[in-house]
Amino acid sequence: MTKHLTRSALIALATIGCNTPVSANTSENSADAQRRIADAILAAQVEANGVPGMAAAVARDGELIWTGTAGYRDLDRKLPVEPDTSFRLASVSKLVTATAATVLYDRKMLDLDAPVQRYLPDRRLAWPSDISLRQLAAHTSGIPHYQDVDAARGGIHFGTVDEAVEIFANRPLLFAPGTSYQYSSYGYTLLSAAIEGGAGIPFLSFVSRAITNDLPLHPDLVPDPQHDTVAYEFEGGTIKPADPHDYSYSWGGAGFRGTAPGVAMFGARVMRHGFLSSEARAMMWTPTQMNDGSPVADGEDRIAFGWRIGTDSDGQRIAHHAGVAIGARSALIVYPDSGDSVSVLSNAVWVSDIKETAATLAAPFRADPTGPQTPCPIRATAYTGSFGDKPVAGTVRFTMLDGICRGTLGLGNAAGNWFDALPQGSTDYLTVISIFPGDRLDRGALVTPSGAYDFRRQDDGSYVAVLSPTRKFVVRLQR
């Protein structure tokens, strides 16, 4: 608890102006209420996870409808995260690369099923088997990910994509292409080299001209102290600045940076009519198949052309990707059927369900508020329930604050033991924030050190948050 109380004063200062209190008696439209709730969830998330700063944004039908910021981009100088703060995108960069290849496919300048060697006539590759661009994008090429020998890769600058390909061009494949799945950022380095071959210009130039152009997304190449966040890392439970790191070994796999609004608007651009043909967009979001015809999968997601395809807690189709890198944890989710796009960026690696956090931050803007309503349980004092397969119990406190139902769940139990084991440090409580304004808690956000989760009332009166396919937090409130 000491860590949280110490950080809360700093975070409160950093969020002044972003989370302006509004009296419960003040009239406001639904959009303002939605933004205020999302602000509260994001601020609570930074308080819970110990990360110095985060930003998030939601776009709908090509228009930015919310940008949220919390915490600091520079702790030493007490500079708060702002809407134009630039974060490392980590593996969300792969979506930029996959989209670039899809644009070339749409222009008939790239055959995604052709051997990659076709687009690298001057590069000798050691592999006897043909590897297609589609296999590179779906991580079925057999090319290994980073290995122990690559520990110093961030201290070397590679002047060209071809120089970066040299790192792994002679390494043995892990398996025959198309026969298994193994995540590989180096596969995206090779994919970016093929994009150069198809476009006839350097990879970064093509991305700048055809994909990002006016968006605040660019390679993590030239420092911009006015906008860049400091990259932080946890060390023994303490946050400290990370060492410098050069991502030129894989611009296409992990090397871009940008703002939360810029990433959300990139997602909106991908869905925009005219940016891609309907056929190309459908191709990009169609799950890839192994050689035997089975879908490429990773957990509950199907792997398409770079994008992961799944569903959210409402069963809505999503296309998404998350990222982790030194000084960064990131996510982008797009909802193809509604045109919504949500981004979440942070300036430190944390043990997180970042996809669930993004979906939860989008929930105030997406959830239907017209269903059955349950009053805010302000008279509840305790709870019982389960965390995974273990029984739990604790104290609760709910109140109406600024027109939103909010509460805390005490954690002197198995749930607390699980969260205390995370690198972010210990916590004595979890925060619950209703995703709807007013006196109601039929659905909320459960904000934890590992992320924000959908917290939904069940027919039996209990509340459930699904933290993983095998771990549910079930809460039964009592007076």
N, C-alpha and C positions, 0 to 999 in steps of 0.2 A: 504493500500500500504506500510505503514511503516514496517509491519511485513515482507513482501516479500523482500523489499530492504535490510533489516537487515540480513535475512537468506541467501540471494543470495551469499554474499561473502563467507560464511561458506561452502555452497554447491559447489561453484566453486572450492574451495580448495579440497573438498572431492572427486571431480570427475576428478581431474587432473590425466591423465594417462589412464582413462577409456573412456573419450570422447575427444580424441586428435583432434583438428581442422585439417581439410584437405582442402586445397585450391580447389576451383571449377575447377581450371585448372589441378589439379593433377589427373593422370590416376589411377583408382582403379577398382578392379573387383566388380561385383554386390554383392557378399557376404560381402565385406568390407563396401560397401555403405549401405546395409541392416542393418548391425550391428551398423553403425554410426547413422542411423536414429532411431533405437530402443534405443540407448544410449541417444539421444536427448529427446525422448519422456519420458523416465524414469526420467531423470534429471528435466525436466519441471514438471513432476508429483509431485516429492518431493518438488519442489519450490511452487507448487500450494496448496498442501494439508497440509503443515506444519508438516508432520510426520518427525521425525529425519532422518530415513534411510529406504531404500528399496533395494531389489535385485530381479532380474528376470532372467529367462533362457528359452531357446528354444532348444529342441532336435528334431532330424529328423532321422527316421530309426535307432534308437539306438545310434546316435552320437550327442554329444552336439555341436550345431552350434553357440550359442550366450549365453554369460553371461553378464548381466548388473548390475552395482551397482551405487547407488547415496546416498549422505548424510552420516550420522554418525551412527555407532553402539554404540558409547559412546560420548555423547556431552561434558561431563565434561573433558574428557581426549583428546578430539578432534581426536578420532580414527575413520577413515572412514569405511564404509561398504566395505567388500572385498568378492571375490567369495567364500571363505571358511567361511564366517560369518554364524553362526547358529541362526535361528529364531524359535520361537514357531510356530507350524503348526496349532494350534487350531483345528477346525473340519475337516481340510484336513486329520487329523489323522484317521478319520472314513474310508477313502479310504484304508488306510493300513490295518485296521481291516477287512473291507469287502473283501479285496483281500486275506487275511490270511484264512478267512472262505472258500473262493472260492477254494483256493489251497487244503484245506482239502476235500472239496466236490469233487474236481477233482481226488483226491487219494482214494475216496470212504471211507473216514474216518469221514464224517459228512453228515447227512441227513438234508438239509435245511428246510424241511417241517415237521420234527419231533418236538414234544414238547420239549422245551428247558430243561425241567426237566430230560429228558433222559440223558443229559450230565452233570447234577449236582446231582448225587445220594445222596450226603451228605448235600445238601442245601435245607432247607424247604422254599418254596415260598407260600405266602398267597393266591395267586390267584386261584380261582376254575377253570377258563378256561385255556385251553391249549394255549400256546403262542409258535409260531414257530420261528426258526432263521430267516426265510425270513421276517416275520413280524417285528422282531427286527430291521433288516437292513433297512426296508422301512418305519420305524416310524409309523407302524399301530398296534403296540402291546397294546397301551393304557397305557403304563408305563409313568408316568409324567416326564417332564424335571426338571431342578433345580427349587426348590421352596423357599419361603422366609425362611423357617427353615434351608436351606442349606447355609445361608449367610457366615458362618465361615468355610465352607468346605475346603478352600485352606490353612487353618492353621493346618490341621491334616494330618499326614502321615499314609496311610493304607499299611500294610506290604504285603498283598495279594489281588488279585482280589476278592476273596470270602469275605474278610473283607469289601471291597467297596460295594459289592452287599448288605450287611447287611443294608446299609444306607436306601435303598428304598424297601427292600424285603417285608415289611409289609404294604406298602402304598396302598391305593385303586387305582384300574385302573381308568383311565379317561373315558373309553368306552370299550365295548366288543372287543377283538382282531379281527382285520380285517374289522371293520365297519367304521373307520374314520382314519384321518391322524393327528398326533401331534408329532412334532419334539421332540426327546428325546435322550440326550447324555447318560442318565442312561441306556437306552435300549442297548447302545453299551458297557457299562460296563458288562451287562448281556451276551451280545453276546461274549465278550472276555472270560467270564467264560466258556461258551459253547465250545469255541475254545480250552481252556485248557483241557476240558473233552474229546474232540475228538482227540487232539494231544497227550495227556498223559504227557505233560510237561507244565510248566508255560507259560502263554500267551506271555510275553516279550521274553522269550527264543525262543519260536517258531517263532515269528516275526523276531528276529535277525538271526536265522538260515535259514529260508525258504523264507523270503520276502525281507528284507533290506540287510542282510549280509554285502557286501562290500560297500554299499551306505552310505553316511554321513547322515543317519537318525537314531534317537535313542530316547528313552524316556527322557523327561525333568526331569531328576533325579539328576545327579551329575553335578554341575556347572563347566563350562569350560571357565574361564575368558579370555583365549587367543582367543577363537572363538565366544563365545556367545554374542549376542547383549544384551544390557540393554533393559529391557521392560519399555516402557514409556506409559503415559496416559495424556489426556487433562484434565485440571481442570481450569474452568473459562477462557478458551481460551489460557491458558498457558500450555506448555508441562513440565512434571516432571516425575522422575522415579516412576514406580509403586511399590507397596509393594510386597514382596515375595509371591509366590503362589505355593502350592504343588498340582499337578494334579493327584496324585495317586488314587483319587476317580473315575477317568475315563481315564486310559491310552488309552483305545481303542476309546474313544469319543473325546478327546481333548488333550492328553498328550504327543504327540511326538514333536520333534523339528528337524530341519535339514537345509541344505543350499538350495539355489535356484537351483543350478545345480543338487543336489541330488534329489530334488522333481521332477524336469523335467525328470531325468533319471529313477526315479521310474515309472512315467507315461509311459516312453518308454519301461521299463521292462514288464509292464502289457500287452503291445501290442506285445511283442517279441514272435515269433514263438517258441514253446517249453516250455515257462514258464507256460502257461496254454494251455489246449487243446482248440481247436476252439469251442467245445460245451460248455465248462465251461465259456469261455470269453463271448460267446453269451448270456449265461444264466445271467451272471453278469450285462450285459447291456440291458437286456430285461425288460421293465417296469413291475413292480409288479401289481397284481390285488387285489382289495378288495374282500371280500366274495361274493359280488353280481356280480363280473366279471368286474366292472369298473376299469380303470387304476388309480393307485395312482398318484396324481398330487400335485404340489406345484407351484402356479403361472403358468408360461408357460412351466415348466419342468415336465417331467414324472420321477417318482422315481423308480429306478431299485434296484438291490442288493447293496445298499449303494451309488451308483453313481447316479447323476442326468443326465438325457438325454434330450438334446435339440438341437437347431441349432444356428449357429452364424449369423452375418449380411449378409453373403453370402449364407445362406441356407445350409451350410455344417453341417453334424451331429457332435455333440460334446458330450463327457461324462465328467462330471466335478463335482467339489465341492468347496465351499468357506468356510472360517472359520473366526471366531471372538473370541478372548479371551483377557484376560488382557495382554496388551503389544503386541498384534498381530492382524494382518488382513492378510489373506492368500487366495490363490486360486491355483487350478491345473485344467487345461483343456487338454484333449487328443482328437485328431481328428482320430477316428478309420479308416477312409477311406484313409487317407494320411500318417499316422504314425507320425504325429507331436504331440509334447507335450510342453506345456508352463506353467511355474510356476511364481507366483508373491508373494513375502513375504514382510511384513513391520513390524516395531517394535513399533507400537502404533495402538490402535483402532481409526479408522476414519470413518466418514459417507461416505461410498464408494460403487460404483458399481464395485467391485473388479473383477468380471467375465468379464465385458466389458473391464476393464483395461487390463486384461491378453490377451484377444482376440485382442485388439488394438496394444499391444506390439508385438504380433505375426504377425500382418498384413504385415509389411515390408518384411517378409520372405515368406508369403503365397499368397499375392495378385498378380494377373496377370498384369504385367506392359505393356502389348502390346495393351491395348484398346485405345479408343480416349483420346487424351491428351489436357488438358487445361493449357495455360501458367500461370505462377505465377502472380497473380493480383497486381503487384507492383504499378499500378497507382490508385488503389482503395483508397478512403479516408473515406468512410462511408458505413453503411449498414442499411437496414430496414428488418423487418421480424416479426417473432412471437416466443414467448416462451410459450408453452402450448397454452392457449386460450387468451394470452395477446399480444398486439402489442409491438414491441421493435425497438429501433434504437440506433445507436452509431457510433463512429469513428472506423476506421480500419487502420492498417499499415502493409504492407507486404514487404518483402525484400528477396533477395537471400543471405543466409549466409552459407559459407562453402559448397556450391553446393547444398543446400536444400532450398526449398521455405518455409519460416516461416512467421507468422504474429500474430497480436494481435487484439482482438475484445474488444472495450471499453464496460463497463458494467453499465453505469448510467441509468438503466432501470429495468424492472420487473425481468429479468434474474439475474441481480446483486443483487436485493433484496432477491431472492431465495437462491443464493449461500452465501450471507452474513449471513443468518440465521443458517448456518451450524456451528458446534462446532469449526471447524478449524479457524474461524475468517473471516474477510472481505477480498475482493479482488476487484480490479478496472478493471481487464481485464482477458480474457481467451487467451490461447496460441493455435495457429494452426500450425501443423508441417506436411508437405507432407510426405506420406509414401513411395514416390518414389523419387529417386535422380533426380537432374536436374531442369530445368525451367518448372515446371508443378505443378498444384494443382487440379487434377481431383479427388483425394481422399486423405484425410489427417486424422490426429488425433486431436480431439478437447480436450485439456487438461484442466481440471477443478478441483476445490477443492474436488469434489465428485468422480473423476475418469477420465479416458481417454475414449473417444467415437469415433466411426467411423464418419467421417465428409465427406460426399460424395456429389459430384455435381450431380444435377438432370437434366433432359432433358430441363427444363425451364430456366436453368442457375443458379438456387438457389443452396445453400448447405444446407444439412439437417443432424443433429445429433439426434438420438433417445435416449433420456435419460431414458425413461420408456415407457411402452405401452400407457400412457396417456400424456406424455410430450415430445414434439419435439421442437428442436431449429432450426428454419428456418432462414437462412441468405441470403439476396440479396445484393450483393456488388454494390457499386456505385462509380463513379469518382467524 
